[in-house]
Amino acid sequence: VNMKPEWYSEPCMLGIDEAGRGPVLGAMVYGSAFCRIADKDYISKQSYADSKTLTEDKREVLFTTMKADEKIGWAVDSLSPQFLSGQMLKREKNNLNSISHDSCFGLVQRALDEGVNLQELYVDTVGDATKYTEKLSRRFPGIKCIAAAKADSKYPIVSAASIAAKVTRDTELKEWEFEPNLNPSRDVGSGYPADPNTVAWLNSNLEPLFGFPNLVRFSWGTTKTLLEANGVKVEWEVDVEDEVLQIENYLLEKFVSLSKNQVLQNGIHISNQESFNESKFSSITFADVAFNKFDILM
């Protein structure tokens, strides 16, 4: 049985940062690091710094040291290209900021669930720092929350988190498992859309019908542009009954409890006012929409 360290019950602070937010290739990895507040000076003497300012060898040495250090805890959340693309391309899209917030919240909650007595939280901001701080404070009342730009260069505990995230992402890229029967070059450049070497890799590994290998984020503008220019256009036939069922389910989820006025305010335009019956609104289905009784303006 794994026993949690005794120091978990003492007042602790936790830092969070990410690696791989911008690249078109690979996972986005969020990392956390935490320790006793009483060990703040100790952590500041461990040479942790913004991972982007360190060499790869130095990051790996520091991460190895961190994993062996009984005074610090850490965790990572690796969000695959498939997960990112799925979230950003689904019907009810989840943008990258929202995905980032959810990952951050998950890491904080994981520490709390493990019994860490969190009193202070430091996060490298995503979006407006003040609004993010307020969001964190609402989510975790009773914890002092600070979201700040360049937090990884201001707070050593965030620096440690950034190292955990960066080394994890780099290791995943080196050991990436492509689909069976695919063996593309691993010379992918930096992975950023502006890197000519990365764009060249994307072009050379674009399959016109199926797109790119599983290393690629399909939701990035670079991949969309390449697919539109060089991919095969595919038109999907949709069974009318299936489409009606999808619309019906969507309406039931979104509008079944709304009054007529609320519906009008929320984007449903009644195209046939004379035939509208207030008492029958709760039974509107996708069939109604399909047969032009209603227009949904989304």
MARDREN-349849 format. One record per residue (C-alpha): x, z, y. Coordinates in steps of 0.05 Angstrom, whole numbers, padded with zeros to 5 digits, always signed. Layout:
N
XZY/...
This chain:
298
+00000+00000+00000/+00028-00020+00068/+00028+00040+00114/+00026+00028+00188/+00084+00058+00228/+00070+00126+00258/+00086+00100+00328/+00023+00056+00326/-00018+00117+00346/+00023+00128+00409/+00006+00092+00474/+00029+00020+00465/+00036-00044+00505/+00027-00115+00480/+00049-00182+00507/+00023-00252+00491/+00050-00322+00503/+00044-00391+00472/+00088-00449+00451/+00066-00521+00446/+00008-00525+00493/+00028-00592+00523/+00057-00634+00466/+00017-00687+00430/+00050-00668+00364/+00046-00606+00322/+00011-00540+00327/+00000-00496+00388/+00025-00428+00370/+00005-00363+00403/+00050-00303+00393/+00043-00229+00407/+00093-00172+00409/+00079-00098+00419/+00115-00032+00423/+00108+00039+00449/+00104+00043+00524/+00158+00096+00518/+00203+00042+00490/+00196-00004+00550/+00268+00007+00572/+00292-00004+00501/+00256-00071+00497/+00284-00093+00564/+00355-00085+00537/+00344-00131+00477/+00361-00196+00513/+00290-00223+00506/+00276-00277+00557/+00230-00336+00569/+00241-00376+00505/+00248-00440+00545/+00311-00413+00578/+00345-00397+00511/+00381-00443+00463/+00349-00455+00395/+00404-00415+00360/+00395-00357+00408/+00319-00356+00397/+00328-00355+00322/+00378-00297+00326/+00331-00257+00371/+00271-00270+00326/+00310-00249+00265/+00330-00185+00301/+00258-00174+00324/+00231-00179+00253/+00280-00126+00230/+00268-00080+00289/+00223-00021+00269/+00206-00007+00342/+00170-00072+00354/+00111-00107+00321/+00093-00180+00326/+00042-00232+00302/+00029-00307+00310/-00032-00352+00310/-00016-00424+00293/-00070-00474+00314/-00061-00539+00276/-00068-00609+00307/-00131-00618+00265/-00161-00554+00291/-00145-00571+00363/-00173-00642+00356/-00235-00617+00321/-00250-00566+00375/-00238-00615+00432/-00275-00674+00402/-00337-00642+00371/-00406-00650+00402/-00403-00583+00439/-00331-00590+00461/-00284-00530+00467/-00230-00543+00519/-00158-00523+00512/-00164-00463+00560/-00222-00435+00519/-00184-00446+00454/-00125-00410+00485/-00167-00351+00508/-00198-00344+00438/-00129-00344+00406/-00105-00290+00455/-00167-00248+00443/-00157-00255+00368/-00085-00229+00371/-00105-00169+00413/-00162-00153+00366/-00116-00160+00306/-00070-00106+00335/-00129-00061+00350/-00156-00070+00280/-00088-00050+00252/-00093+00015+00290/-00047+00000+00348/-00064+00046+00407/-00062-00008+00461/-00062+00017+00532/-00028-00041+00568/-00036-00117+00557/+00008-00170+00590/-00010-00244+00582/+00020-00308+00607/-00040-00335+00645/-00082-00395+00627/-00117-00419+00689/-00129-00373+00748/-00092-00308+00737/-00143-00264+00773/-00202-00292+00735/-00165-00288+00669/-00147-00215+00683/-00220-00200+00696/-00241-00235+00632/-00190-00196+00592/-00213-00131+00624/-00285-00145+00606/-00266-00162+00535/-00221-00102+00526/-00247-00045+00570/-00202+00015+00573/-00139-00027+00568/-00097-00043+00630/-00097-00119+00630/-00050-00164+00670/-00050-00240+00666/+00006-00270+00707/+00040-00337+00717/+00109-00339+00684/+00095-00272+00651/+00147-00290+00599/+00201-00284+00653/+00172-00221+00684/+00155-00176+00625/+00204-00169+00567/+00147-00155+00518/+00118-00223+00536/+00187-00254+00529/+00190-00227+00458/+00121-00257+00444/+00144-00325+00471/+00204-00324+00424/+00160-00309+00364/+00114-00366+00383/+00169-00416+00398/+00211-00403+00335/+00148-00406+00292/+00128-00473+00322/+00198-00503+00315/+00202-00480+00243/+00135-00511+00227/+00157-00577+00258/+00220-00578+00216/+00182-00563+00152/+00120-00605+00168/+00084-00632+00107/+00056-00701+00119/+00000-00731+00078/+00017-00755+00007/+00053-00822+00005/+00073-00816+00078/+00145-00805+00097/+00152-00820+00171/+00215-00808+00210/+00223-00737+00236/+00258-00762+00298/+00196-00750+00341/+00230-00735+00407/+00206-00674+00446/+00133-00684+00425/+00110-00689+00498/+00068-00750+00518/+00117-00769+00574/+00176-00774+00525/+00190-00848+00509/+00218-00828+00441/+00153-00792+00424/+00111-00851+00447/+00156-00898+00406/+00145-00853+00345/+00070-00855+00356/+00070-00931+00361/+00111-00939+00298/+00065-00892+00259/-00002-00918+00282/-00044-00943+00224/-00098-00988+00256/-00155-00963+00213/-00138-00890+00199/-00098-00872+00261/-00039-00825+00259/-00006-00777+00210/-00031-00705+00209/+00023-00683+00258/-00014-00716+00316/-00068-00688+00362/-00122-00741+00365/-00154-00708+00425/-00095-00721+00472/-00102-00778+00522/-00039-00812+00497/-00066-00820+00427/-00134-00843+00452/-00102-00897+00494/-00059-00922+00436/-00118-00922+00388/-00162-00960+00436/-00108-01012+00448/-00082-01021+00377/-00133-00991+00330/-00190-01024+00293/-00258-01014+00325/-00305-00982+00275/-00381-00981+00284/-00418-00929+00242/-00488-00941+00218/-00531-00880+00225/-00593-00868+00182/-00652-00861+00230/-00680-00802+00192/-00613-00766+00194/-00607-00779+00269/-00677-00753+00281/-00661-00690+00241/-00598-00679+00281/-00636-00685+00346/-00691-00639+00321/-00641-00585+00301/-00606-00591+00368/-00670-00582+00406/-00691-00523+00364/-00624-00490+00377/-00623-00503+00451/-00693-00508+00479/-00745-00476+00434/-00749-00413+00477/-00749-00448+00545/-00810-00455+00589/-00829-00522+00620/-00796-00505+00686/-00733-00480+00652/-00729-00543+00611/-00735-00587+00673/-00680-00546+00706/-00635-00551+00645/-00635-00626+00638/-00697-00649+00600/-00738-00699+00639/-00810-00708+00618/-00819-00783+00621/-00894-00781+00603/-00922-00726+00647/-00995-00742+00631/-00986-00732+00557/-00946-00668+00564/-00983-00607+00537/-00952-00540+00555/-00979-00507+00492/-00946-00558+00448/-00877-00554+00479/-00849-00507+00426/-00862-00560+00373/-00824-00617+00408/-00780-00651+00357/-00726-00703+00357/-00780-00752+00334/-00812-00743+00402/-00747-00760+00435/-00734-00819+00388/-00801-00849+00405/-00788-00843+00480/-00836-00786+00494/-00777-00749+00525/-00711-00768+00556/-00653-00719+00549/-00606-00723+00606/-00542-00688+00583/
